[in-house]
């Protein structure tokens, strides 16, 4: 499953996708012939899906070509969407980005490779490398790409509008960036965590 600001996506066991919620930009208009889906990703007003052949299908808002999947994009294993941009993680550990670059969110850091997980916030991105380190880029107005010093052993990341989350191997969670609604104030007794997700302000 994946959730945007006002819409949600789910993959069924048969590889089809269901979408519900607000449809102001066509974000819940799942293409009729979409099947064999293995992963979905949400943008704020657009949706993304990875098929079992490694290709990507996107729909919804496209004013910044965030749903215009780059020609020839293949071997994709995961996708994530921001406000006006999209990310794809390829099987070779590299990342592809497209859409708006107003905050440097589609400027993939030079030499970024060995990536095992990605996440897109509104205007920033996170990537986990095979060595458990986190790389971040894009907008940093609230410190959302200022990765905490010494952060390691990370297995997953998620991004909210302007905050970032990391899940460590030991089941603890680290958060940084915007905290206007307490979204980065991780409960002190939180442990044994197996998955994370981030909303706009939670």
Secondary structure, 3 states (H helix, E strand, C coil): CEECCCEEEEECCCCCEEEEECCCCCCCCCCCCCCCEEEEEECCCEEEEEECCCCEEEEECCCCCCCCCCCCCCCEEEEEECCCEEEEEECCCCEEEEECCCCCCCCCCCCCCCEEEEEECCCEEEEEECCCCEEEEECCCCCCCCCCCCCCCEEEEEECCCEEEEEECCCCEEEEECCCCCCCCCCCCCCCCCCCCCCCCC
